[in-house]
Amino acid sequence: MSLASTVPEPAVAQPVPVKRLLSLDTLRGFDMFWIMGGDEIFYALAKTTTWGWAAFMADQFTHPEWNGFRFYDLIFPLFLFMAGVSTPFSIGSRLQKGDDKGPLARKIITRGITLVIFGIIYNNGFFVKPLEEIRFCSVLGRIGLAGMFAQLIYVYANRRAQYFWFFGILLGYWAALMLIPVPGCGAGVLTMACSLPGYVDRLLVPGKLYLTIHDPEGLLSTVPAICNALLGMYAGALLKEYTSTAGQKMKTLIGVGVAFLVLGWLWDNIFPINKNLWTSSFVLVTGGCSLLLLALFYWIIDVRQYQKGTILFTVIGMNSILIYLAVLIINFEHIADFFFGGLIHQLTSEPLKAVLTVAGMILMKWLFLYILYQKKIFLRV
């Protein structure tokens, strides 16, 4: 199959000026759509019908109890991956212009710390809990720390060294979990009570852990998450190159993505795919899926220029952190009920009621973001 020379390169692949990747904003919006309520459509259908496909999809939007992989496990690492993809277009462009690395590093660290603080506020509110009840680990905290360290590696390490960091972290994390003994359990026991990440969290993390003895966004398990961002940086650098054709970039993204999926599932036999521990096999599987999704969106949107309807997701993708935080202070469900509740409650079909209730809530969130989008108001951290 030839993808290459007959297809014109999208503008983003040219040396100057480097434009924003519409496919990346769209994919980020697609990812956030499920977090802002898209998953609840399938939950509602599963509860109100006997449709087998609805039950299957609802199950895919839950996390396995421990080992295993479902679609919902991809949402978080995909977001980290996309943060990495944007790095060569933002930080990389500044480095090419000759910007000093010191100020860039300080900005990266400041952003990471800011996201950690946002994560603590998201979990606990504004200092309304005693210290022992505060959950310090968070989704935003992991995005901040993993993204921060990945970007520092990007700034100070060349391309070959970045590869060593990527595979070194994955192999080192595997070795640590399998060889370092946990008191009372021994080495290589990957249960919630006996895993090394859980032990480190209980030892070092103040406040409370999400699962009492373990936190899925804990300290040690944040280390391999750096690799999801590093993989995104590799993909971003590839897309930014102007010496390769669109077809060559597609083949590389697909080839590496498939290879990582195969390696991840093979590794699963001795190092289980586990989101709670963010195992190295989990990184490869989610990284492979992320590469394939990026290839698909890039090919359709930036190369083939099929861009109708992308506004539905780009509005979300360009303010993804803002909508994640906005639910803390805006009751979108109440707003949706105010506008649509009376009409929805008159319906006799329970499945339709359930779906429209969720759709109304999603619509209110989207309109909120669309107004900000129109006014060019974006939360930049």
ZATI-321237 format. One record per residue (C-alpha): x, y, z. Coordinates in steps of 0.001 Angstrom, whole numbers, plus 524288, in hexadecimal, padded with zeros to 5 digits. Example, Ala and Ser with C-alpha at 12.3 -4.5 7.8 and 13.67 -1.06 7.14 Angstrom:
BEGIN
8300C7EE6C81E78
835667FBDC81BE4
This chain:
BEGIN
800008000080000
805B680CF87FC10
8023A8189280483
80D21821468005D
81048829D27F4FD
802FE82B9F7EE9B
7FD56831F17FACD
800E8840357FD1F
8076384337809FA
7FF0184A9F813C8
8037C858478173D
807E7853E3824B1
812E784BE681ECE
819958579A8188B
8258785DB481F09
81F9986B4C820A0
8163186F2D8257D
81297863A982E3F
803E18637A82FE7
7FC0785D8983ADF
7F86D84F4E83884
7E9B184F14836FE
7E9FF8404C83831
7F0768416684584
7E64F84AEA84AC8
7DB8B8423884555
7E149835E684B41
7E2F683CC785856
7D4B1840DA857AC
7D0AF832EF8542F
7D81C82E288600F
7D22B8384F86938
7C472835ED863DD
7C3D88291686B33
7C88982F74877C1
7BE9183A78876F1
7B335830ED8762E
7B396829348697E
7B57981C9387113
7A8C681ED587879
7A0F581CB986C01
7A4BC80E5C86C42
7A29580D3587AED
794CE8129C87917
791BB8094E86DF2
797247FDAB87561
78E61800DB88110
781DE8034087959
782A97F8E186EA4
7864F7EAC386CC0
78EBF7EDC8860F8
79AFB7E59886131
7A3487EF73859BC
79FC47FA1A8637D
7A4047F17386ED5
7B0A57EE52867B4
7B3937FCA786525
7B0328007087322
7B9C57F613877C4
7C4457FBCF86EE1
7C264808C1875F9
7C6408030288305
7D3AE7FF6D88822
7D77F7F14B88B02
7D81A7EE4489976
7E6C97EC0C8985D
7ED8B7E5C388C9B
7E82E7E72687ED8
7E4DC7F185874E7
7D8657F83B87065
7D60880404867D2
7D44080CF58739B
7E23A809E2877BC
7E6F2810F986B87
7E0D981E3F86EB4
7EB08822D287898
7F78781E23871C1
7F26982350864C3
7F16C830DF86AC3
7FF7A82FDB86F9A
803B582B3486229
7FD4F836EA85BA7
803FA8403986517
8108683A4B85FFD
80C8783BC1851B2
80AF584A7085346
8187C84C238595A
8209684C5A84CBB
81758856A784745
8182585F5885346
824C785D2485AD3
82BBD8573C84F2F
8291786327846CF
82E7A86C0C85166
83ACB863DD85275
83C93864CB843B8
83BCE87392844C7
847038733384E8D
83F66875CE85B20
8473B8734A86778
8442D8664A86DEE
8444286BBE87BBF
838048743D87AA0
831468695E87316
8345485FB087DEA
82F3E8690C8884A
822A486ABD880BE
8214085BFD87F69
8234C859FB88E02
819C5864E189169
80F6F85EAB888BD
811938516A88EFE
8104A856C789CC9
8042885E95898E1
7FD708524A893EF
800E984B248A089
7FA7E8562D8A849
7EE90855F789F69
7ED9F847528A1A0
7EDD3848E28B06A
7E3218533C8AF92
7DB2784A928A66C
7DBB383F548B01D
7D9BD846E18BCAF
7D477854868BA3F
7DB04860B58BF9F
7E19585C078CC13
7D4FA857A98D2AB
7DA7D84ABA8D7AC
7E471847538E215
7F1A9842CA8DD0E
7EF468346E8DFEC
7E302834738D767
7E8ED83B578CB9D
7EB7B833218BF8F
7F7D4838AC8B97C
7F8C582F4C8ADED
7F058832F08A240
7EE40831B5893A8
7F2A783FBE89177
7FE3A83D8189A6B
802AC8320089244
800F1839C5885BB
808E5844BE88BDA
8140983C6289102
81514832A4885C8
813F483D6E87BB1
81DCC845CE882FA
8285583B6088398
825DC8373287590
8273784531870C6
833B38472E87892
8392F83AF68722D
835058408186501
83BEC84D74867BC
848B8847EC86CC9
84A1383AE0865A0
84C1A8388785732
8438582F3D84F63
84BD282328851EE
84CA08261986081
83DCC82780860E3
83C97819A585BC4
845A8814EC86692
83D5B81C058709A
830F1815E086B1F
83579807D086B25
83DE7809A687749
8323880E3787F45
829A28030287A81
833E27F89687D2B
838487FEDC889EF
82A577FF9F88F01
828337F14E88B78
834B77ED7A89285
831277F58089E7D
823A97EF7589FF7
828B37E1AD89DEC
835627E23D8A5B6
833B17EBD28B109
82D527E4DF8BCA2
821CC7EAD18C3D8
8221E7E8708D299
819257DD4C8D622
816E67D97A8C7E3
823D77D7648C100
8276E7DB5C8B328
81F497DA758A6DB
811F37D9968AD70
809387E25F8A549
7FD147E2CA8ADC6
7F74D7EF408B349
7FC327EC598C0EC
809AF7E78D8BD09
80DCC7EF478B10B
8197C7F8598B215
811EC804818AD5B
807BF802918B80B
81253800E48C243
8195180D488BDB3
80C84814D38BE26
809A88104B8CC06
8177F813D08CFF1
8193C8210F8C97B
80C3C8270D8C567
805C882F628D001
7F72F830128D234
7EE818251E8CD4C
7EF7D81BE28C1B1
7E3FD819EB8B885
7E32D80B4B8BB41
7E7F280C678C95D
7F3EF803D08C72B
7F694807EA8B92C
7F46F813848B040
7F2DF811AB8A17B
7F93D81F0889F8B
803CD81C868A986
811EA820D88AA16
819E2815738A4B5
80FF9811A989A41
8112381F73894BD
81EF181C3189007
81AF68133B884A8
8107181D17880CA
81BC3825B187C64
81D4E81C1B87123
80F9981EC686BE5
8135182D1A86A9B
820A2829B6864BD
819FE8213885A91
8112582C988573F
81D218352B85561
822AE82B2F84BFC
815F182B7484444
8156A83A5084481
8236183B7583F9E
82020831FF834AE
81431839C983072
81BD18467983113
8265984195827B9
825788475581A0E
82EE583DCF813A1
8255D8326981488
818D1830E680CCE
80BA182F368134E
80B968211680EFD
818BD81E538153B
8145382475821F3
807EA81C4F821BB
80F6080FB981F68
8189A812CE82AA3
80D9F8160D83431
80616809D58308A
812108011283081
816F48058183DCE
8091B8054484342
806B57F73483F03
8142E7F30E843CB
811AF7F8F48513D
8045C7F26085225
80A587E52084F12
815B27E71A8588D
80C817EBF486330
8038E7E0318624E
80F307D6F1861F6
814F37DDAC86DF5
807CC7DC228749E
80B007CDB38768D
815C17D0E988057
812B77DF188840E
803E87E0C4883ED
7FD3A7EC3487D5C
7F8957F40288914
7F4268022E88951
7F4C18032F89836
8033F7FFE4897D7
805338064D88A74
80D8B7FAA6886AE
8170B7FB3287B69
80E4D7F2188737D
803217FB9E875F7
80B8B806A487092
80E657FF138641A
8002D7FB3F861C5
7FAD1808DA86465
8060880EDE85CD2
8034E8061C85137
7F4D88099585179
7F844818078528E
8013381772846B1
7F6C3810A983E95
7EC3F81A6B8428C
7F533825D383F7F
7F85B81FE18323B
7E9D881E6982F4B
7E63582C4983345
7F22B8321C82C92
7EF5B82B1581FD5
7E0EF82E9981F79
7E1C683CA282452
7EF1784242820ED
7F27C83A61814D6
7E5818375B80E3C
7DFC58442581352
7D2E183E13817AB
7D04384860821ED
7C17D849A782245
7BC878477982FF7
7C9D08485F83677
7C4E98547583DAD
7BCF484B4684656
7C975845F784C29
7D31F8512484A4B
7CAC885A02852D8
7CCDC8500585DB1
7DB0384D0C85A7B
7DF8585B2F85AFD
7DA4985D02868D0
7DBAE84F4686E1E
7E13E8529A87B83
7D77585D9687D5F
7CB9E854B087B84
7D1ED84A9A88467
7D2A6854D988F2F
7C5F285C0988BF4
7BD4F851258913E
7C229854C489ED7
7BB08861CE89E94
7B09C8607F893EE
7A535857048955D
7A30C8538B8871F
7993A848F988AA8
790A9852F489189
791A785C5D885F9
78DEF8519287C77
7825F84DAA884E3
77DDA85BDC88548
77D7085CC28766F
779BD84EEB8727F
774A08480D87EA3
7663884B0387C7E
766678462F86E79
76E5C839FD8718D
765A8835EB87CF6
759C8835BF873F5
75FAD82ADE86BC4
75B2C81CF586E15
7673F81604868F6
770A0813BC87441
77C8B8119186B84
779B281E3386442
777E28259087103
784D28208F87617
78C5B823CC869AA
786678315286811
789518349E8764A
797A9831A28740D
7978983860866C6
791DE844AC86CCF
79CB384528876E6
7A72C8432186C6B
7A0E784DB0863FD
7A1828578986F1E
7AFF6854B68710E
7B28E855C18628A
7AB50862B486132
7B3108680886CB1
7BFAF8644B865CF
7BAC086951858B9
7B82A876D785E62
7C60487718863BA
7CB1E8721D856B8
7C42287CFD84F67
7C9B888724858BF
7D73A880C185790
7D7E387E1F86625
7E06D8724E868FF
7E64586D4E875A3
7F4D886C1787366
7FD0C8661987E30
